[in-house]
Structures are given as structure tokens and as C-alpha cells.
Amino acid sequence: MKKILEIALTSIFVGSVLAFGGVQPLTYSLAEVLIFMALLLFLWNQQRRDEISLSLPLWPFLFVAWVGLQLIPLPRGFVATISPARRLTSKWLGTLAPHESWTTLSIYPHATLLGFIKLLAYLSVFILAVYLYDSGRRKSLLVAALIWLGCFEAGYGILQHLLNWNKIFTVTNPYDLWVATGTYINRNHFAGLIELTLPFTFASAFYCYQLWSDWQQGLVARNASGKESAAGFQVIFYLFLMLIMVLALIFSWSRGGILAVLATLIVLSLLTAFKVKRKVWGLGVLGFAILAIAFTLWIGLGPVLSRFQTMGQTNYLQTSERGMIWHDTLHLIGANPILGTGLGTYGEAFRPYQTQLVSMHIDHAHNDYLEFTSETGILGAGLLFIPIFYLLIRMIIAFLKDRRRYRRAIILGCIGATLGLLIHSLTDFNLQIPANAMIFSMILGIGYKAACLEPQKEARKKAASAGVM
């Protein structure tokens, strides 16, 4: 049953990525149905075997409950008292009839309901990932699929850029002409996928290096199965895959994505430096960096550098579109600081506070932190992001303490993917893209299982055996 569920979950997130990131209603609705079916199959199998004992954290359920509260009808006078801005915004949008005595905290319950269903799907992915991942097997279809999916998207994006080909399969992409977008419409969301997959390629290279290092130091018998002796070639292979992904990211011209991956690679390199004593790994990472820089300089960085140069202009934040949107979004948050306007309602709630770019319909804040805060309030955003940052810290600690090489490598990949997307979320909305949000939820589930549950289980077994002795 585990194998079936693993294949099902892999097929769902791969299919969502290939279907333009799952942004079309038909695509994400189908993905949600399949995810819920997989979860029901898992629960049915567990109930049939009397094994429902999966340990899960409380924090994702708290955030789901908070969003659910936004959909519950409450007395109109009570809502107007605790959220005056909600009444004014709803009146402006025409979603609050004068004769209604009951209303919701969400200004647009239909949009919040759609967001709530998506949120339940992401929670289901998290639960399935916690159940399916097992570092004891020293392999994971989910992780392998992430790496190869990232490589396919990177190769596809490179071809798009080099051939000036703005097609996604047979569909012409009307935006972001002649840059790498893979199967995504938006280059920044393509960069988000690279951020989620590249760290696992780095982690795989690190894992193979550890095997090769053990073989070189005589810690592994030279007449072993041959896996360790071939690990040196695998290190080079994974570094080559990383180079492809980095090139695709540069060809996307996504400034936020490039900065996020650069910061992620620096952090991952520093973390691995604490776990290896030989200088070969450091020299290999440095050689990869030099090769990547040399190759990008050879192909030309003019368009990319020109985009970064605009960031140094005077009053860049005040004059850029993102800066204008963020400025008005802060006013929206100021009017609804605690309760928010309802998950998924940013596009509607923003209009009364839109003082700039008034000819445009802004449906996202280009900052996940601001968007979630405006929709779910400070409390809701805290329930969402604080536990994620806490889990990131737990994963870093687990990586530094763990002695199991494979699990340590997987945790390293989860650290990089989580950190990269959290950094990029400062300037974009990858968490609003179903495919990326789904993969992010899966990575959090894998990281939680590897960094928290498995070490706890081993500690309990060790304590029990010590007590018996």
C-alpha cells in the first residue's frame, strides 16, 4: 500500500507541475480530488490494520481551524464590532446585504472556501509525506522524482531561452518571452520550483561524497558492492545536474529566485563544512561555483545584470510596482490587523486600498508574508509561518547532530528547499501556486519525519532497551 500511495503522490505533484503549475481550476480541482482519495485510502488501510498511530504536529491543524473560523456565520453586529473595516470593505464590494443578520469574517466566503479546500489538500500532502517517507530504506521515490522533475524543468527552460521559444508544449506563453519558464507561465514560479528541487541535488552530491570519503579512508571494504567506489562519479554527476539547474535559474531572469538560491547554497555549504573534515568537499563546491560563474559569464549576463542594476536606483522601492503594491497592502493590513479579510480574498480586499497602479487589477501582493497577513491577520500568519521557521531550526539542529548519512542528506535538502522558498516569498507568491505549495508541504512533511519523528522514535527505543538491560 505504501508503494501505491507513493506513486500516487508523485504522479499528482509531477502532473501539477507539468500542467502549468496547477494554476487552472480544472487542474488544481483534479489534484485536490486525487489527494483526498489518496488520504482516504491511507486512512482506510490504517483502520483496516488497526494501525492509526501517526504522530502529527498540532500547528498545521490550528491554522486550518483558523481559516475555517473565517467561514462560520456570526452575528452581524458582533462582526462589525470586532472588525469594523470588514463591514466597510464588504459594503464597498456589495457582499454584505443590509437585511442580513449573519455574516462571516471573510469578506468573500466563496473565495475563502476555495482557499480552505486547497489548504486541506496541502495538509493531506503533508500527512501523506510524513507517513510515506522512511530514511531506513535509503531511497525515496518522492525525493528522486523531485530531483528529476527539477532537471527536466531546467533543461526545458534552457531550451526555451536558447531557442527563443516561448511555448509550453503546444501552448504559447503570452508572458515572459524568451526567458526560461519551464512548464510555468511565470518565470518567478519556475524559479520557485528550482529552489525546491536544487537543494536535494546538492544533498545527493553531499551524500555520495560521504560514501566516497568512507571508501577512501578505508572505513568501507574495497570489495563492497561497488556502490561506494562509484560514489565519486556520482558526486560529479549531481554537481553537473546542479549546474544545469543554476543555468536555468539565471536564464529565468528571476532576481528573487537567483538571490534565494545563492543564499541557500551559501548556507548549505557552511552546514556541510561542519560535517566533513577533508578539504576535498570544500574544493569541489568552490570548483562548482567557479565553473558556474565562468559559464554564465561566457554565455552573457547582460540582461540579468541590468535587472539587478535597477534595484540600485534612487527610491527603487517607492517607484517599483512591487513597492507600490506593498505600500498599499500595509494599509490593508492596518485596517484588518488581527482577523484579516479571509483566505483567498486579497484581490477583492485590496481594491479599496489601492492608491497606485489603479488601472491594474492586483490579485497578489508579490509577498507571501504580506498576503497571508492581510487575508488571515497577524494571528493567522503567525500560526502559519512561526511553526515553519521553528521546524527549519529543528532541521538544522538535527542535521548537525544526526549520524545517519542518508537521513542527514535528506534533512539538508529539506533545509535548503524550505529556506529558499521562504526567502523568495519576500518578493513573490510561490505559496499561492498550487504545484509549488503542494511540493513545499510535502518537503515540510519529509523534514518533520526525518528531523523530529524518526530521532524521537530511536531515542525511545534506546531508552527502552537501556531500561531492560
C-alpha positions in Angstrom: 0.0 0.0 0.0 2.9 2.4 0.8 4.3 1.9 -2.7 0.9 2.7 -4.3 0.4 5.8 -2.3 4.0 6.9 -3.0 3.4 6.5 -6.7 0.1 8.3 -6.5 1.5 11.3 -4.6 4.5 11.5 -7.0 2.1 11.4 -10.0 0.0 14.2 -8.6 2.7 16.7 -7.9 4.6 15.9 -11.1 1.3 16.3 -13.1 0.5 19.5 -11.4 3.9 21.0 -12.3 3.6 19.9 -15.9 0.1 21.4 -16.1 1.4 25.0 -15.9 2.0 24.7 -12.1 -1.6 23.6 -11.4 -3.0 27.2 -11.7 -6.0 26.3 -13.8 -9.2 25.5 -11.9 -9.6 22.2 -13.6 -6.1 21.1 -12.8 -6.0 22.0 -9.1 -9.5 20.7 -8.6 -8.5 17.3 -10.1 -5.3 17.3 -8.0 -7.3 18.0 -4.8 -9.7 15.1 -5.6 -6.9 12.7 -6.1 -5.1 13.9 -3.0 -8.2 13.4 -0.9 -8.7 10.0 -2.4 -5.1 9.0 -1.5 -5.6 10.2 2.0 -8.9 8.2 2.4 -7.1 5.2 1.0 -4.4 5.7 3.6 -6.9 6.1 6.4 -8.9 3.1 5.3 -5.8 0.9 5.1 -4.7 2.1 8.6 -8.1 1.5 10.1 -8.3 -2.0 8.5 -4.9 -2.9 10.1 -5.7 -1.1 13.3 -2.5 1.0 12.9 -3.7 4.6 13.1 -0.9 5.9 15.3 0.7 8.6 13.1 2.3 11.3 15.1 1.5 14.8 13.7 2.2 18.3 14.9 -0.7 20.5 16.1 0.3 23.7 14.3 -1.0 22.9 10.8 -4.4 22.0 12.2 -4.5 25.2 14.2 -4.0 27.3 11.0 -6.7 25.2 9.2 -9.1 25.8 12.1 -8.4 29.5 12.0 -9.3 29.7 8.3 -12.3 27.5 9.0 -13.4 30.1 11.6 -13.5 32.7 8.8 -16.3 30.8 7.1 -18.6 30.4 10.1 -21.6 32.7 10.0 -21.6 35.0 13.0 -24.0 37.8 14.2 -23.5 40.8 12.0 -23.2 43.2 14.9 -20.5 41.1 16.5 -18.5 41.0 13.3 -18.9 44.8 12.9 -17.7 45.3 16.4 -14.5 43.1 16.2 -13.8 44.1 12.6 -15.1 47.5 11.5 -13.1 47.5 8.4 -14.6 44.2 7.3 -18.1 45.9 7.3 -16.8 48.9 5.2 -14.9 46.7 2.7 -17.9 44.4 2.3 -20.2 47.3 1.7 -17.9 48.7 -0.9 -17.8 45.3 -2.7 -21.5 44.8 -2.3 -21.1 41.4 -0.5 -23.0 42.5 2.7 -26.7 42.9 2.2 -28.4 45.4 4.6 -31.1 42.8 5.6 -28.6 40.1 6.6 -28.3 39.5 10.3 -25.5 36.9 10.0 -22.2 37.2 8.1 -18.7 35.7 8.0 -15.4 37.1 8.9 -14.4 36.6 5.3 -15.5 39.4 3.0 -15.8 36.9 0.2 -16.8 33.4 1.6 -16.7 31.7 -1.8 -13.0 32.6 -2.3 -12.2 31.6 1.2 -13.9 28.3 0.8 -11.8 27.6 -2.3 -8.7 28.5 -0.4 -9.8 26.4 2.5 -10.2 23.3 0.2 -6.7 23.9 -1.2 -5.4 24.2 2.4 -6.9 20.9 3.3 -5.3 19.3 0.2 -1.8 20.7 1.3 -2.4 19.4 4.8 -3.2 16.0 3.3 0.0 16.1 1.3 1.9 16.9 4.5 0.3 13.9 6.3 1.0 11.5 3.4 4.6 12.6 3.2 5.1 12.0 7.0 3.6 8.5 6.5 5.4 7.6 3.3 9.0 8.8 4.0 11.3 6.3 5.7 15.0 7.0 5.8 15.7 3.4 6.8 15.1 2.4 3.2 17.9 4.8 2.0 15.8 5.7 -1.0 12.7 7.7 -1.6 10.6 7.9 -4.8 9.4 11.3 -3.7 12.9 12.8 -3.4 14.1 11.1 -6.6 11.1 12.5 -8.5 11.8 16.0 -7.2 15.4 15.8 -8.5 14.5 14.5 -11.9 11.5 16.9 -12.2 13.8 19.8 -11.4 16.3 18.6 -14.1 13.5 18.2 -16.7 12.1 21.7 -16.0 15.6 23.2 -16.0 16.5 21.6 -19.3 13.2 22.6 -20.8 13.8 26.2 -19.6 17.3 26.3 -21.1 15.9 25.2 -24.5 13.2 27.9 -24.3 15.8 30.6 -23.7 18.5 29.5 -26.2 16.0 28.8 -29.0 13.8 31.9 -28.3 10.9 29.5 -27.9 8.1 30.7 -25.7 6.0 27.6 -25.9 4.9 25.3 -23.1 4.4 22.1 -25.1 1.9 23.3 -27.7 0.7 26.4 -25.8 2.2 29.8 -26.5 3.2 31.6 -23.3 2.0 35.2 -23.7 4.2 36.4 -20.9 8.0 36.4 -20.2 9.0 35.9 -23.8 12.4 34.2 -24.4 13.3 33.5 -20.8 13.3 30.2 -19.1 9.8 29.4 -17.6 9.7 25.6 -18.0 6.1 24.5 -17.9 5.1 27.5 -15.8 3.5 30.7 -17.1 5.5 32.9 -14.8 9.3 32.8 -14.6 9.4 33.5 -10.9 7.3 30.4 -10.2 9.6 28.4 -12.3 12.4 29.8 -10.2 10.4 28.7 -7.1 10.4 25.1 -8.4 14.2 25.2 -8.9 14.5 26.4 -5.3 12.5 23.4 -4.2 14.5 20.8 -6.2 18.1 22.0 -6.4 18.9 21.6 -2.7 18.1 17.9 -3.0 20.6 17.6 -5.8 23.2 19.3 -3.6 22.3 17.0 -0.8 22.6 13.9 -3.1 26.1 15.1 -4.1 27.0 15.5 -0.4 25.7 12.0 0.5 27.7 10.4 -2.4 30.8 12.3 -1.3 30.4 10.9 2.2 30.3 7.4 0.8 33.3 8.1 -1.4 35.2 9.6 1.5 34.5 6.5 3.7 35.8 4.3 0.9 38.9 6.4 0.5 39.6 6.3 4.2 39.2 2.5 4.4 36.0 2.8 6.5 34.2 0.7 3.9 35.6 -2.5 2.5 37.0 -2.2 -1.0 35.3 -5.4 -2.1 31.9 -4.0 -1.2 29.0 -4.0 -3.7 30.7 -1.3 -5.8 28.2 1.4 -4.8 30.8 3.2 -2.6 33.5 3.0 -5.2 31.2 4.6 -7.8 30.1 7.4 -5.4 32.9 9.7 -6.7 31.5 9.7 -10.2 28.0 10.2 -8.7 29.3 13.4 -6.9 30.4 14.8 -10.3 27.1 13.8 -11.9 25.0 15.5 -9.3 27.1 18.6 -9.4 26.6 18.6 -13.2 22.8 18.5 -12.6 23.2 21.4 -10.2 25.0 23.4 -12.9 22.0 22.8 -15.3 19.6 24.0 -12.7 21.6 27.1 -11.9 21.9 28.0 -15.5 18.1 27.6 -16.0 17.6 29.8 -13.0 19.8 32.5 -14.4 18.0 32.2 -17.8 14.7 32.8 -16.0 16.0 36.4 -15.0 14.2 36.0 -11.7 16.1 38.3 -9.3 14.3 36.9 -6.2 15.0 33.4 -7.3 18.7 33.9 -8.0 19.2 35.7 -4.7 17.3 33.0 -2.8 19.3 30.1 -4.4 22.6 32.0 -3.9 21.8 32.4 -0.2 20.6 28.8 0.1 23.8 27.4 -1.5 25.9 29.5 0.9 24.0 28.2 3.9 24.2 24.6 2.7 27.9 24.9 2.0 28.5 26.2 5.5 26.4 23.5 7.1 28.2 20.7 5.2 31.6 22.3 6.2 30.8 21.4 9.8 30.2 17.7 8.9 33.3 17.0 6.7 36.9 17.1 7.9 38.5 16.7 4.5 39.1 19.7 2.2 38.1 17.9 -0.9 34.4 18.7 -0.5 35.1 22.4 0.0 37.3 22.4 -3.0 34.7 20.6 -5.0 32.0 23.2 -4.1 34.3 26.0 -4.8 35.2 24.5 -8.2 31.5 24.2 -9.0 30.9 27.8 -8.1 33.8 28.9 -10.3 32.6 26.8 -13.2 29.1 28.1 -12.9 30.3 31.7 -12.8 32.7 31.2 -15.7 30.0 29.6 -17.8 27.4 32.2 -17.1 29.9 34.9 -18.0 30.7 33.2 -21.2 27.1 33.0 -22.3 26.4 36.6 -21.2 24.8 38.1 -18.1 23.9 41.4 -19.6 20.0 41.1 -19.3 20.3 39.6 -15.8 22.7 42.2 -14.5 20.6 45.1 -16.0 17.6 43.8 -13.9 19.7 43.9 -10.8 21.1 47.3 -11.6 17.6 48.8 -11.4 17.5 47.8 -7.8 20.2 50.3 -7.0 18.3 53.3 -8.4 17.2 56.0 -6.0 13.8 55.4 -4.4 13.6 52.0 -6.1 11.1 50.5 -3.6 8.8 53.6 -3.9 8.8 53.6 -7.7 8.7 49.9 -8.5 5.4 48.1 -9.0 6.1 45.7 -6.1 7.0 48.6 -3.8 3.7 50.4 -4.6 1.7 47.2 -4.0 3.5 46.5 -0.7 2.8 50.1 0.4 -0.9 49.8 -0.2 -1.0 46.3 1.3 0.3 47.6 4.6 -2.7 49.9 4.7 -5.0 46.9 4.1 -3.3 45.0 6.9 -3.6 48.1 9.1 -7.4 48.1 8.6 -7.7 44.3 9.3 -4.7 43.6 11.6 -6.0 40.7 13.7 -8.7 38.9 11.8 -7.7 39.6 8.2 -10.2 39.7 5.3 -10.4 35.9 4.6 -8.1 33.5 2.9 -8.1 33.9 -0.8 -9.7 37.4 -0.8 -6.7 39.6 -1.4 -7.7 40.5 -4.9 -11.1 41.8 -3.7 -10.0 43.3 -0.4 -7.1 45.2 -1.9 -9.2 47.4 -4.3 -10.5 49.9 -1.7 -6.9 50.5 -0.5 -5.3 50.6 -4.0 -4.0 54.2 -4.4 -1.4 53.4 -7.0 -1.4 51.3 -10.2 -5.2 51.9 -10.2 -5.6 50.8 -13.8 -4.4 47.3 -12.9 -6.2 44.5 -11.1 -3.8 43.3 -8.4 -4.6 39.8 -7.3 -1.5 39.0 -5.4 0.8 41.0 -3.1 4.1 39.6 -4.6 5.0 38.9 -1.0 3.6 35.8 0.7 4.1 37.2 4.2 2.1 40.3 3.5 -0.6 38.5 1.5 -1.2 35.9 4.2 -1.2 38.6 6.9 -3.8 40.6 5.0 -6.0 37.6 4.5 -5.7 35.8 7.8 -4.5 38.6 10.1 -1.4 38.7 12.2 -2.6 35.8 14.3 -3.2 33.6 11.2 0.1 34.5 9.6 1.8 33.7 12.9 0.1 30.3 13.1 1.4 29.6 9.6 4.9 30.9 9.5 6.3 30.7 13.0 6.0 26.9 13.1 7.6 26.6 9.7 10.6 28.7 10.9 10.7 26.6 14.1 10.8 23.4 12.0 13.6 24.9 9.9 15.6 25.4 13.1 14.8 21.9 14.2 16.0 20.5 10.9 19.3 22.5 11.1 19.9 21.1 14.6 19.0 17.6 13.5 21.4 17.8 10.6 24.3 18.8 12.8 23.5 16.1 15.3 22.4 13.2 13.1 25.0 10.4 12.4 23.0 8.7 9.7 24.4 9.8 6.4 21.3 9.3 4.2 18.9 10.9 6.6 21.3 13.8 7.2 21.4 14.4 3.5 17.6 14.4 3.2 17.4 16.8 6.0 19.9 19.0 4.3 17.8 19.0 1.2 14.7 19.9 3.2 16.6 22.8 4.9 17.7 24.2 1.5 14.3 23.9 -0.1 12.5 25.5 2.9 15.0 28.3 3.3 15.0 29.1 -0.5 11.2 29.4 -0.8 10.9 31.4 2.5 13.5 33.9 1.2 11.8 34.1 -2.3 8.5 34.6 -0.5 9.7 38.1 0.4 9.3 39.2 -3.2 6.9 36.8 -4.8 3.9 34.5 -4.2 5.0 30.9 -4.8 2.9 29.7 -1.9 -0.2 30.8 -4.0 0.8 28.5 -6.9 -0.8 25.0 -6.2 2.1 22.9 -7.6 4.8 24.8 -5.6 2.7 24.9 -2.4 2.0 21.2 -2.7 5.7 20.3 -3.1 6.5 22.7 -0.2 4.0 20.9 2.0 5.5 17.6 1.0 9.0 18.7 1.8 7.9 20.0 5.2 6.3 16.6 5.9 9.6 14.8 4.9 11.6 17.2 7.0 9.3 16.8 10.0 9.5 13.0 9.8 13.3 12.9 9.3 14.3 15.6 11.8 11.7 15.1 14.5 9.8 11.8 14.5 12.5 9.3 13.5 15.1 10.6 16.0 12.4 10.6 18.8 11.4 7.0 17.9 15.0 5.9 18.0 15.6 7.7 21.3 12.6 5.9 22.8 13.8 2.5 21.6 17.3 3.2 23.0 15.8 4.2 26.4 13.6 1.2 26.4 16.5 -1.2 25.7 18.6 0.5 28.3 15.9 0.0 30.8 15.6 -3.6 30.0 19.3 -4.1 30.4 
